[in-house]
């Protein structure tokens, strides 16, 4: 069984502002010429135990890949303490090291040795590697005749043929089609059930929310959040809305920021405010009322609904619907009403609201709020179904 213990971990990259300084650094063995520094990680704390599925999210340049490379031993940190126990398998660049002139079978053998497999182990897993990748008929074919997706599937299958104590994955689930991705997820879950630790970096927030039991949010090398996936994703969206001053306290609060004086979010049915209990298939209105504190240019109003795990069920805004309010003056009182059927499966959900310029809140956010309204959906008078969505299905026998 493996474990990870990290405390006060920091990593700094050094660089040069000009070719002249690079030459000077080389001639002086690094004592002169190095005049740029980039703090990739700063004071990171992390612990992981058998069975943990940990997601790492953040913007590009946040330090996610650097952290994975330190964990896998590719690079070293400048300071801090790290203790890692158990076998490690890192999926950082699938199919790297494959020789296009060699056959798939030959590549599996030679790369298997690089992965640390013994020759007799490679012979034992050879059939299962090609079977899992769905490439059994291509064993003798040169790799140069494989598509890029086929090569990545073969690399993934080889890397995960034996269960490691710690599996590190950097966007590797982008390989293959949907059915192969589901096979990958099942393999990860099998590893977790047997005591492995899986650390996953991905920009697919739905995947992270569904698969991981804990998520880390990194920004500019700092660990901003470590905890429940739903909360981590909400904080990430707040970070995208205001990268310079993310206020995680706004989640579910009544802090309206610099642009709004008041905000009300509620469901309505037949012009009456409905309770927090909705019914599958019923028609409902979502009302968003606000008063502006200052002028809002090119205003877009949107909402999104997440399930209790943080997986996004649905979201849209007035820009995509072609009904934008446009420019709104200071002190204006507005009410936006969205109407839709509650075609969700029964369960608990949370509602988020956004006011921003243009198509999305990254272009310029006036307000972004997560979990502003929590509600429950029950099934009454409709057939039982599974999944996130309810579809009114008709059956006809001819």
KANORFEN-V122917 format. One record per residue. NEAR is the number of other ideal C-beta (glycine too) atoms within 12 Angstrom. Layout:
# KANORFEN-V122917
NEAR ; NEAR
This chain:
# KANORFEN-V122917
19 ; 30 ; 23 ; 37 ; 22 ; 30 ; 18 ; 19 ; 36 ; 30 ; 34 ; 23 ; 21 ; 20 ; 18 ; 21 ; 15 ; 14 ; 12 ; 14 ; 20 ; 20 ; 14 ; 19 ; 22 ; 16 ; 13 ; 13 ; 10 ; 16 ; 11 ; 16 ; 22 ; 23 ; 16 ; 16 ; 17 ; 20 ; 25 ; 31 ; 42 ; 28 ; 23 ; 40 ; 22 ; 34 ; 24 ; 40 ; 24 ; 25 ; 25 ; 32 ; 34 ; 41 ; 44 ; 44 ; 44 ; 38 ; 22 ; 16 ; 18 ; 33 ; 37 ; 40 ; 33 ; 35 ; 41 ; 40 ; 26 ; 35 ; 42 ; 30 ; 18 ; 20 ; 22 ; 18 ; 30 ; 24 ; 19 ; 23 ; 19 ; 30 ; 17 ; 27 ; 18 ; 24 ; 24 ; 32 ; 39 ; 34 ; 38 ; 32 ; 24 ; 34 ; 31 ; 22 ; 23 ; 33 ; 22 ; 18 ; 14 ; 24 ; 25 ; 38 ; 31 ; 23 ; 40 ; 43 ; 27 ; 22 ; 32 ; 31 ; 19 ; 19 ; 32 ; 19 ; 27 ; 14 ; 15 ; 12 ; 20 ; 27 ; 18 ; 16 ; 28 ; 31 ; 18 ; 22 ; 36 ; 28 ; 19 ; 30 ; 40 ; 25 ; 36 ; 21 ; 14 ; 26 ; 26 ; 17 ; 24 ; 20 ; 31 ; 18 ; 17 ; 29 ; 18 ; 19 ; 21 ; 33 ; 35 ; 32 ; 38 ; 44 ; 39 ; 42 ; 40 ; 41 ; 44 ; 38 ; 32 ; 26 ; 27 ; 34 ; 29 ; 37 ; 45 ; 42 ; 46 ; 33 ; 27 ; 38 ; 37 ; 25 ; 36 ; 29 ; 17 ; 13 ; 14 ; 26 ; 25 ; 18 ; 24 ; 37 ; 31 ; 18 ; 34 ; 39 ; 22 ; 19 ; 35 ; 30 ; 15 ; 20 ; 23 ; 36 ; 40 ; 47 ; 50 ; 44 ; 40 ; 38 ; 24 ; 24 ; 33 ; 27 ; 33 ; 40 ; 34 ; 31 ; 35 ; 41 ; 27 ; 31 ; 41 ; 44 ; 39 ; 38 ; 34 ; 24 ; 31 ; 26 ; 32 ; 31 ; 31 ; 27 ; 22 ; 24 ; 37 ; 37 ; 30 ; 37 ; 43 ; 40 ; 38 ; 39 ; 41 ; 36 ; 34 ; 31 ; 36 ; 28 ; 24 ; 11 ; 15 ; 29 ; 25 ; 29 ; 16 ; 31 ; 33 ; 23 ; 19 ; 17 ; 21 ; 27 ; 31 ; 19 ; 32 ; 36 ; 22 ; 22 ; 34 ; 25 ; 41 ; 28 ; 37 ; 24 ; 23 ; 12 ; 10 ; 12 ; 18 ; 24 ; 17 ; 19 ; 22 ; 37 ; 25 ; 30 ; 26 ; 26 ; 19 ; 32 ; 26 ; 39 ; 28 ; 37 ; 25 ; 33 ; 24 ; 30 ; 23 ; 20 ; 18 ; 33 ; 22 ; 21 ; 37 ; 38 ; 42 ; 40 ; 41 ; 37 ; 40 ; 37 ; 32 ; 26 ; 28 ; 39 ; 31 ; 29 ; 32 ; 27 ; 27 ; 26 ; 33 ; 30 ; 25 ; 19 ; 20 ; 11 ; 18 ; 24 ; 30 ; 19 ; 17 ; 30 ; 17 ; 17 ; 17 ; 23 ; 19 ; 27 ; 22 ; 33 ; 24 ; 31 ; 20 ; 23 ; 23 ; 35 ; 27 ; 35 ; 29 ; 28 ; 29 ; 25 ; 37 ; 34 ; 38 ; 38 ; 44 ; 45 ; 45 ; 34 ; 31 ; 24 ; 20 ; 24 ; 34 ; 19 ; 19 ; 24 ; 35 ; 35 ; 42 ; 44 ; 42 ; 41 ; 33 ; 35 ; 31 ; 26 ; 31 ; 25 ; 35 ; 23 ; 23 ; 16 ; 12 ; 22 ; 16 ; 13 ; 19 ; 12 ; 16 ; 26 ; 23 ; 30 ; 17 ; 16 ; 14 ; 7 ; 7 ; 5 ; 4 ; 3
